[in-house]
Amino acid sequence: MVENILFDLGGVLLTLDMNKTAEAFIRLGWKESEWSGIAQSGRPVFHNVEVGIDSPAVFRENVRKMLPGNPSDAEIDYAWNAMLVDFPAGIINYLVTLKAKYKLYLLSNTNELHLGRFREIFRNSYGYEFDSLFVKTYYSHEIGYRKPDMEAYSSVLEDASLLPERTVFVDDLKVNTEAAELLGMQVLHIEAGTLLQRLPAYLKE
């Protein structure tokens, strides 16, 4: 029996295009041969801002050290946020219908700069606040842990008083769903962009 649905954000609810950020940073002088993608959170410059160790100001300075010239804060922010594309209307309408039957939560690996930008994208598209879709949202830079750290999931379960066996976690990265499964949660691993095909079938709606 599912009572709660815990969603990932990027690739599940929010369309991402990592190449847009890679291309923007390369235009700022990042050597293409040294760029192996943003999604390598082991690099301190990215990891630290995602778990709240570094502020946006420190993040910008760390990025600036890795680039030639002296790009402005606005240029760095634009490049970093370029990956955030849109919230498909079909997915948002589906979440609204799910709220009538399930308690919805969000657990996202993100950072303060992305948070402000994707909230703005959502507000401009739909006229209300993204976070209002959920009982509560959990962002890695605010809780101090990122998936697949076990503490990220356990802190959500504890804070929201969720029974893991009655909670399904939806993510587009297998390593993340595998970690959640170890805590007794139901899990649904999906390919990016396939939520509307996979989740209704899982819930047998």
Residue frames relative to the residue before (quaternion, step in Angstrom):
aa qw qx qy qz dx dy dz
M 1.0000 0.0000 0.0000 0.0000 0.00 0.00 0.00
V 0.1985 -0.7866 0.5770 0.0944 3.58 -0.78 1.02
E 0.0984 -0.7909 0.6029 0.0353 3.56 -0.82 1.04
N 0.7934 0.2160 -0.0677 0.5651 3.54 1.12 -0.78
I 0.1181 -0.7627 0.6306 0.0814 3.57 -1.12 0.71
L 0.1390 -0.7810 0.6082 0.0296 3.54 -0.75 1.16
F 0.1554 -0.8324 0.5306 0.0377 3.55 -0.47 1.24
D 0.3873 -0.5910 0.6512 0.2769 3.46 -1.39 0.50
L 0.4494 -0.6944 0.4904 0.2745 3.59 -1.23 0.31
G 0.7980 0.3257 -0.1793 0.4744 3.58 0.22 -1.27
G 0.7986 0.2301 -0.2075 0.5160 3.56 -0.81 1.06
V 0.7058 0.3931 -0.2476 0.5348 3.57 1.28 -0.31
L 0.8047 0.1397 -0.0525 0.5746 3.57 0.77 -1.08
L 0.7607 0.3051 -0.1349 0.5569 3.55 1.10 -0.81
T 0.3821 -0.7125 0.5413 0.2309 3.57 -0.83 0.98
L 0.1063 -0.7926 0.5999 0.0249 3.55 -0.85 1.06
D 0.0342 -0.7485 0.6602 0.0518 3.54 -1.24 0.58
M 0.2510 -0.8174 0.5038 0.1227 3.55 0.04 1.34
N 0.5870 0.5999 -0.3686 0.3997 3.58 1.12 -0.62
K 0.6029 0.5721 -0.3612 0.4227 3.58 1.09 -0.65
T 0.6681 0.4678 -0.3017 0.4937 3.59 1.01 -0.74
A 0.6201 0.5338 -0.3461 0.4590 3.59 0.99 -0.78
E 0.6785 0.4930 -0.2899 0.4611 3.57 0.88 -0.95
A 0.6525 0.5172 -0.3214 0.4510 3.59 0.98 -0.79
F 0.6761 0.4725 -0.3009 0.4787 3.59 0.97 -0.78
I 0.6093 0.5410 -0.3499 0.4622 3.58 1.08 -0.67
R 0.6330 0.5208 -0.3266 0.4705 3.58 1.08 -0.73
L 0.6645 0.4794 -0.3000 0.4885 3.57 1.17 -0.51
G 0.6917 -0.5147 0.2608 0.4342 3.57 1.29 0.06
W 0.4353 0.6726 -0.4827 0.3537 3.57 1.25 0.06
K 0.4361 -0.7103 0.4787 0.2759 3.59 -0.69 1.01
E 0.4843 -0.6920 0.4561 0.2803 3.53 -0.75 1.09
S 0.6397 0.5453 -0.3269 0.4320 3.58 1.04 -0.72
E 0.7023 0.4361 -0.2611 0.4984 3.59 1.22 -0.46
W 0.6144 0.5588 -0.3412 0.4403 3.58 1.29 -0.15
S 0.0076 0.8140 -0.5799 0.0320 3.56 -0.53 1.14
G 0.7482 -0.3970 0.2028 0.4915 3.54 1.15 0.61
I 0.5477 -0.6297 0.4552 0.3103 3.51 -1.17 0.69
A 0.6785 0.5485 -0.2975 0.3875 3.56 1.01 -0.81
Q 0.4904 0.6038 -0.4781 0.4079 3.59 0.93 0.85
S 0.1071 -0.8695 0.4810 0.0332 3.49 0.44 1.29
G 0.4852 0.6499 -0.4452 0.3795 3.58 1.24 -0.01
R 0.5856 0.5543 -0.3855 0.4486 3.58 1.17 -0.41
P 0.5187 -0.6929 0.3971 0.3052 3.59 -0.61 1.12
V 0.6169 0.5717 -0.3660 0.3982 3.61 0.94 -0.77
F 0.7246 0.3897 -0.2296 0.5199 3.59 1.08 -0.70
H 0.6506 0.5338 -0.3195 0.4355 3.58 0.91 -0.90
N 0.7012 0.5077 -0.2925 0.4062 3.57 0.77 -1.01
V 0.6661 0.4722 -0.3180 0.4819 3.58 1.02 -0.65
E 0.6466 0.5328 -0.3203 0.4421 3.60 1.15 -0.55
V 0.7438 0.3400 -0.2272 0.5287 3.61 1.14 -0.43
G 0.5994 -0.6372 0.3328 0.3519 3.55 1.24 0.40
I 0.4002 0.7014 -0.4935 0.3229 3.59 1.21 0.29
D 0.7765 0.2469 -0.1187 0.5674 3.57 0.97 -0.93
S 0.4170 -0.6733 0.5564 0.2514 3.55 -1.08 0.80
P 0.6730 -0.4585 0.3618 0.4539 3.61 -1.22 0.16
A 0.6342 0.5383 -0.3395 0.4390 3.61 0.98 -0.76
V 0.6662 0.4781 -0.2984 0.4883 3.59 0.96 -0.87
F 0.6138 0.5489 -0.3402 0.4542 3.58 1.01 -0.80
R 0.6642 0.5036 -0.3102 0.4572 3.58 0.86 -0.92
E 0.6588 0.5045 -0.3151 0.4606 3.58 0.93 -0.84
N 0.6477 0.5125 -0.3191 0.4647 3.59 0.99 -0.79
V 0.6445 0.4991 -0.3153 0.4859 3.58 1.02 -0.79
R 0.6345 0.5526 -0.3249 0.4318 3.57 0.96 -0.89
K 0.6363 0.5326 -0.3225 0.4554 3.58 1.07 -0.73
M 0.6967 0.4702 -0.2637 0.4733 3.58 1.17 -0.53
L 0.6941 0.4328 -0.2542 0.5161 3.56 1.33 -0.04
P 0.4812 -0.6297 0.5069 0.3390 3.58 -1.14 0.53
G 0.7427 0.3658 -0.2718 0.4906 3.56 -1.19 0.34
N 0.4384 -0.6734 0.5270 0.2769 3.53 -1.22 -0.47
P 0.0884 -0.8338 0.5427 0.0497 3.60 0.43 1.17
S 0.5171 -0.6567 0.4634 0.2943 3.55 -1.10 0.75
D 0.6660 -0.4643 0.3857 0.4383 3.55 -1.29 0.22
A 0.6560 0.5269 -0.3141 0.4397 3.57 0.93 -0.90
E 0.6502 0.5115 -0.3186 0.4627 3.60 0.98 -0.79
I 0.6557 0.5001 -0.3081 0.4745 3.58 0.98 -0.84
D 0.6543 0.5140 -0.3121 0.4585 3.57 0.93 -0.90
Y 0.6438 0.5259 -0.3228 0.4525 3.57 0.95 -0.88
A 0.6701 0.4940 -0.3000 0.4656 3.60 0.90 -0.93
W 0.6754 0.5083 -0.2920 0.4474 3.56 0.89 -0.94
N 0.7414 0.4149 -0.2208 0.4790 3.59 0.98 -0.83
A 0.4467 0.7308 -0.4379 0.2732 3.59 1.25 -0.22
M 0.6117 0.5851 -0.3451 0.4054 3.60 1.13 -0.59
L 0.6258 0.5518 -0.3362 0.4369 3.60 1.18 -0.50
V 0.1568 -0.8509 0.4992 0.0462 3.58 -0.29 1.25
D 0.7352 -0.3633 0.2836 0.4971 3.61 0.32 -1.19
F 0.3882 -0.6501 0.5928 0.2744 3.51 -1.44 0.09
P 0.3465 -0.7632 0.4999 0.2182 3.63 -0.29 1.18
A 0.5447 -0.6604 0.4165 0.3062 3.56 -0.87 1.01
G 0.6244 0.5595 -0.3459 0.4211 3.59 0.98 -0.76
I 0.6612 0.5020 -0.2998 0.4701 3.56 1.01 -0.85
I 0.6691 0.4937 -0.3106 0.4606 3.58 0.90 -0.87
N 0.6388 0.5133 -0.3267 0.4709 3.61 0.97 -0.76
Y 0.6293 0.5329 -0.3230 0.4644 3.56 1.07 -0.75
L 0.6383 0.5249 -0.3281 0.4576 3.60 0.96 -0.82
V 0.6245 0.5423 -0.3352 0.4511 3.55 1.01 -0.81
T 0.6710 0.4768 -0.3057 0.4786 3.60 0.95 -0.79
L 0.6322 0.5457 -0.3336 0.4373 3.60 1.03 -0.75
K 0.5953 0.6034 -0.3585 0.3911 3.59 1.07 -0.72
A 0.6158 0.5665 -0.3480 0.4227 3.58 1.14 -0.51
K 0.7781 0.3368 -0.1556 0.5069 3.58 1.18 -0.52
Y 0.7985 0.2223 -0.0904 0.5521 3.58 1.09 -0.71
K 0.4248 -0.6288 0.5697 0.3156 3.52 -1.33 0.30
L 0.1878 -0.8153 0.5442 0.0622 3.58 -0.63 1.16
Y 0.0364 -0.7773 0.6279 -0.0167 3.54 -1.05 0.92
L 0.2319 -0.7621 0.5889 0.1367 3.56 -1.27 0.36
L 0.0127 -0.7609 0.6487 0.0028 3.56 -1.07 0.85
S 0.0695 0.8368 -0.5305 0.1158 3.56 -0.36 1.26
N 0.3476 -0.6561 0.6253 0.2402 3.51 -1.18 0.73
T 0.2735 0.7632 -0.5374 0.2323 3.57 -0.35 1.20
N 0.3119 -0.7290 0.5787 0.1910 3.56 -1.25 -0.31
E 0.7136 -0.4907 0.2884 0.4086 3.54 -1.24 0.40
L 0.6573 0.5140 -0.3225 0.4468 3.60 0.97 -0.78
H 0.6672 0.4790 -0.3004 0.4849 3.59 0.93 -0.83
L 0.6186 0.5697 -0.3453 0.4165 3.56 0.97 -0.85
G 0.6795 0.4887 -0.2909 0.4635 3.56 0.85 -0.94
R 0.6864 0.4947 -0.2855 0.4501 3.55 0.96 -0.87
F 0.7196 0.4219 -0.3038 0.4603 3.64 0.73 -0.86
R 0.5730 0.5448 -0.3915 0.4708 3.59 1.14 -0.39
E 0.6410 0.5182 -0.3157 0.4700 3.56 1.05 -0.78
I 0.6305 0.5293 -0.3294 0.4624 3.59 0.95 -0.86
F 0.6763 0.4915 -0.2936 0.4635 3.57 0.89 -0.94
R 0.6609 0.5170 -0.3073 0.4489 3.59 0.87 -0.95
N 0.6695 0.4994 -0.2954 0.4638 3.57 0.97 -0.84
S 0.6932 0.4818 -0.2700 0.4630 3.57 1.11 -0.66
Y 0.8385 0.2302 -0.0649 0.4896 3.56 0.90 -0.95
G 0.4664 -0.7374 0.4071 0.2700 3.59 1.22 -0.12
Y 0.7331 0.2718 -0.2477 0.5722 3.57 1.21 0.34
E 0.6543 -0.5619 0.3523 0.3634 3.58 -1.28 0.13
F 0.5599 -0.6338 0.4328 0.3123 3.56 -0.94 0.95
D 0.6859 0.5184 -0.2998 0.4136 3.58 0.81 -1.00
S 0.5776 0.6124 -0.3762 0.3872 3.60 1.17 -0.44
L 0.5383 0.6213 -0.3978 0.4074 3.60 1.27 -0.20
F 0.7649 0.3759 -0.1532 0.5001 3.57 1.20 -0.57
V 0.5734 -0.5340 0.4818 0.3924 3.52 -1.30 0.39
K 0.7672 -0.1652 0.1186 0.6083 3.56 1.02 -0.86
T 0.2560 -0.7459 0.5964 0.1496 3.55 -1.18 0.67
Y 0.1471 -0.7739 0.6131 0.0592 3.54 -1.11 0.80
Y 0.0697 -0.8067 0.5866 -0.0167 3.55 -0.56 1.23
S 0.5831 -0.6512 0.3602 0.3259 3.55 -0.81 1.07
H 0.6899 0.4833 -0.3045 0.4447 3.60 0.89 -0.83
E 0.6604 0.4831 -0.3070 0.4861 3.58 1.25 -0.30
I 0.7409 0.3882 -0.2325 0.4963 3.61 1.00 -0.76
G 0.4874 -0.7123 0.3996 0.3089 3.59 1.26 -0.19
Y 0.7182 0.3363 -0.2351 0.5620 3.59 1.27 0.15
R 0.1657 -0.7718 0.6048 0.1056 3.54 -1.18 0.59
K 0.5557 -0.5753 0.4751 0.3668 3.55 -1.18 0.54
P 0.6179 -0.1587 -0.7666 -0.0733 1.62 -2.06 1.41
D 0.2113 0.7687 -0.5728 0.1908 3.65 1.02 0.61
M 0.4991 -0.6761 0.4496 0.3028 3.57 -0.80 0.97
E 0.6102 0.5780 -0.3477 0.4156 3.57 1.09 -0.70
A 0.5724 0.5903 -0.3883 0.4161 3.59 1.11 -0.55
Y 0.7112 0.4437 -0.2541 0.4825 3.57 0.90 -0.95
S 0.6795 0.5044 -0.3031 0.4382 3.57 0.86 -0.97
S 0.6303 0.5299 -0.3451 0.4504 3.59 1.05 -0.67
V 0.6341 0.5129 -0.3256 0.4783 3.60 1.08 -0.70
L 0.6590 0.5161 -0.3102 0.4507 3.57 0.86 -0.97
E 0.6883 0.4785 -0.2803 0.4678 3.56 0.94 -0.89
D 0.6848 0.4993 -0.2998 0.4380 3.57 0.81 -0.97
A 0.7600 0.3706 -0.1937 0.4976 3.57 0.94 -0.89
S 0.3612 -0.7523 0.4737 0.2815 3.59 1.32 -0.06
L 0.2958 0.7709 -0.5012 0.2589 3.55 0.90 1.01
L 0.3563 -0.6758 0.5953 0.2489 3.56 -1.10 0.71
P 0.4470 -0.7280 0.4365 0.2823 3.62 -0.52 1.10
E 0.6670 0.5184 -0.3140 0.4334 3.59 0.97 -0.79
R 0.7150 0.3883 -0.2520 0.5239 3.60 1.23 -0.28
T 0.6260 0.5029 -0.3194 0.5032 3.54 1.32 0.34
V 0.1436 -0.7725 0.6120 0.0901 3.57 -0.87 0.93
F 0.2124 -0.7700 0.5951 0.0887 3.54 -0.93 1.02
V 0.1410 -0.8049 0.5756 0.0290 3.57 -0.78 1.11
D 0.1573 0.7821 -0.5811 0.1611 3.58 -0.68 1.11
D 0.4115 -0.7153 0.5080 0.2470 3.57 -1.18 0.54
L 0.6596 0.4449 -0.3264 0.5103 3.61 1.25 0.19
K 0.4755 -0.7120 0.4455 0.2615 3.55 -0.66 1.15
V 0.6298 0.5467 -0.3491 0.4273 3.60 0.94 -0.78
N 0.6570 0.5133 -0.3093 0.4574 3.58 1.09 -0.66
T 0.6771 0.4623 -0.3054 0.4844 3.60 0.94 -0.79
E 0.6068 0.5532 -0.3600 0.4429 3.59 1.06 -0.64
A 0.6495 0.5096 -0.3184 0.4659 3.59 0.99 -0.80
A 0.6584 0.5079 -0.3102 0.4608 3.59 0.93 -0.86
E 0.6310 0.5523 -0.3282 0.4349 3.57 1.04 -0.78
L 0.6109 0.5671 -0.3450 0.4315 3.57 1.10 -0.67
L 0.6863 0.4529 -0.2745 0.4986 3.58 1.20 -0.48
G 0.6250 -0.5915 0.3188 0.3974 3.56 1.27 0.25
M 0.4707 0.6706 -0.4488 0.3568 3.56 1.24 0.20
Q 0.4598 -0.5819 0.5732 0.3485 3.53 -1.29 0.38
V 0.1000 -0.8152 0.5692 0.0373 3.58 -0.99 0.72
L 0.0921 -0.7542 0.6472 0.0622 3.50 -1.27 0.58
H 0.1301 -0.7805 0.6100 0.0420 3.54 -0.49 1.24
I 0.0147 -0.8136 0.5802 -0.0345 3.57 -0.69 1.10
E 0.5044 -0.5791 0.5290 0.3610 3.52 -1.30 0.28
A 0.6181 -0.5526 0.3979 0.3929 3.57 -1.10 0.66
G 0.8263 0.2516 -0.1903 0.4666 3.54 -0.98 0.91
T 0.6578 0.5357 -0.3088 0.4302 3.60 1.24 0.06
L 0.2706 0.8048 -0.4986 0.1744 3.61 1.20 0.26
L 0.7012 0.4921 -0.2812 0.4326 3.58 0.83 -0.99
Q 0.6598 0.4776 -0.3093 0.4908 3.58 1.19 -0.39
R 0.7665 0.4325 -0.1995 0.4308 3.57 0.94 -0.90
L 0.7083 0.4985 -0.2997 0.3999 3.59 0.76 -0.97
P 0.6420 0.5065 -0.3624 0.4473 3.66 0.83 -0.74
A 0.6411 0.5152 -0.3245 0.4671 3.59 1.00 -0.76
Y 0.6425 0.5188 -0.3256 0.4605 3.58 0.99 -0.82
L 0.7272 0.4126 -0.2338 0.4963 3.57 0.95 -0.89
K 0.3284 -0.7713 0.4722 0.2726 3.57 1.39 -0.20
E 0.2827 0.7613 -0.5254 0.2538 3.52 0.92 1.01
